[in-house]
Amino acid sequence: MRLTTMGRRSGKERTAILGYYEDGPNLVTMAMNGWAEAEPAWWLNLQAQPDATVKLPDGSRTIRGRAAQADERERLWARWREMGDDVDGYATRRTSGTAVVVLEPR
């Protein structure tokens, strides 16, 4: 998907291409920067201004982004694990943890 956020400092639109999966009406992605320590700019922008848009093969949607918490985070993380990626292994490269980001329809 293409996620378009508002730059937290510039105020300009910024677009990032992200992997995702659908969870009911929500889209789920991870706030990772190639598993590097720094948070990705799109996630910092989304935290500052949670309203954004996504472009998918079937069209565009307006969304509101947030970090999954507690049991929801564990459930969504487990789904990434089921897809065959070694998310647990990669996550150990980051001391700050990796946010599981939920993009809810607005």
Secondary structure, 3 states (H helix, E strand, C coil): CEEEEECCCCCCEEEEECCCEEECCEEEEEECECCECCCCHHHHHHHHCCEEEEEECCEEEEEEEEECCHHHHHHHHHHHHHCCCCHHHHHCCCCCCCEEEEEEEC
